[in-house]
């Protein structure tokens, strides 16, 4: 349950509720459940307990937050933290699934032999499998209602001079543009910026799609904008046009015609009296006053490629140069730059490079780990916090939803007569078929079981069941008021169907199985050496076995040989990072010493890249109190050391 609810900005911009005026948008956005959106906004943003996970570097105001946008904004507002610039690159409602490639590391037992042979493993020889990060699959009305709440939350923590850049593409951008008109006001729309890029695919029956749109809005008319910081230098061709030099040595060019109609050749040719009365007919431009080419609302810049030094193997990663333009233009040094769908962490990394403070927020643990490692390597100072919303997710909501069908005992999908509203159904000896409702963890608005949701279940979905049902099970994460919900069901249920409420958190907490790490520690001359002797990850081995089975079947069908992923008896190829806390026995993590193994097997030692292979150990100059082990999929296990 939330500790409390934090108010949003009270109202939308006065007189700008244009969504009610357009019939098509009204049909899309107001089509279903819109009353719930306003009910939730009226209730406020859910404020949960927030736990400090780790402090990296020196104490600072920079934040990396694992949690949803709305909950993060509630925390920031409660703490009195305002932001000066927001860049967000949310899901595009594209219908695509985004996957992360998980690379198997080298066996440390073979590291010395490989080193002696001076062999570097080619990229094509790396063994890997894919793991879904998130699914960008939404109905339009659901997406827009979700985005409307996010925008209201973000606006509530923006400073008066702040701006917001919304990065989208053709799938949903035009709808969100209207949402932003309502939330921020039409008068505060500044630019539609078009980012053009190249790609490999070529369309045959339409123009090839090769651009995204970024919508720039300000909170008020008085916004920060530094055009000189993002102007481009003149080309040599342009500079040659400034072919005149005045008596002070300043280069200039002339535009227009003289009093007799002839082109102006030199400033001395001008009749001062005529020029004074006809200033629009001739203009003098000085090169040193131009400050280069003013920024335009289109940017030509390619996506980062596989050879780029920026690349962090994150599906939706954007180029640093693109975000750098926005941060330079719309913020100053020491201002706060926030990204609430932070992904690979490019916004926070660039903000730090430019001397700004940053807030990175994302729901996925892979995002938090990626940005944590990226910022540590960049020598940034920041604090990692986690919003304790009561759900122990695997790595992200999509993976949890994928797991749930296996976690709910005897759950079956596709039962005839049970609509897609229900997650599935279970069979009970006394009651027969029991439909099961599970909130969609991908959609934050379903997290709280409130009157609008239970009303839909009782007065619509129970009556729409096409089979004889005696009972349904309703799983919830948060509940607005248990007794109120029970009373509503009792007073409004016109059927004989029993409604059983169950806490989904209890189910999720019971099934998280941690990885097993065996180690031994020795000390010599003040140096403590921790050797990992064995590592077991049931979750990873299930993934690898699934990959091998699928690959083998496909190979048989194609009549080809299949090279399965084989893991050694020690299992050390499944480890990505080790960290030692020599300061705290419990509470927030202090990484005094850490190593990370990149996909080629090279060590990153306390943020410094090396060409050394991991030998299965980690050293420290202090006695380690706790050991953190991160596997190649991102699961982390903390072990209290003896």
Buried (B, 14 or more C-beta within 10 A) or exposed (E): BBEEBBEBBEEBBEEBEBBEEEEEBEEBBBBEBBEBBEEBBEBBBBBBEBEEBBBBBEEBEBBBBBBBBBBBBBBBBBEEBBBBBBBBBBBBBBEBBBBBEBBBBBBBBEBEEBBEEEEEEEEEEBBBBEBBBBBBBBEBBBBBBBBBBBBBBBBBBBBEBBBBBBBBBEBBBEBBBBBBBBBBBBEBBBBEBBBEBEEEEEEEEEEEEEBBBBBBBBBBEEBBBEEEBBBEEBEEEBEEEBEBEEEEEEBBBBEBEBBEEEEBEEBEBBEEEBBEEEEEBBEBEBBEEBEEEEBEEEBEBEEBEEEEEBEBBBBBBBBBBBBBBBBBBBBBEEBBBBBBBBBBBBBBBBBBEBEBBBBBBBBBBBBBBBBBBBBBBBEBBBBBBBBBBBBBBBBBBBBBBEBBBEEBEEBBEEBEEBEEEBBBBBEEEEBBBBBBBBBEBBBBBBBBBBBBBBBBBBEEBBEEBEEEBBBBBBBBBBBBEEEEBBEBBEEEBEBEBBBEBBBBBEBBEEEEEBBBBEBEBEEEEEEBBBBBEEBBBEBBBEBBEEBBEEBEEEBEEEEEEEEEBEBEEBBBBBBBBBBBBBBEEEEBBBBBBBBBBBBBBBBBBBBEEEEBBBBBBBBBEBEBBBBBBBBBBBBBBBBEBE
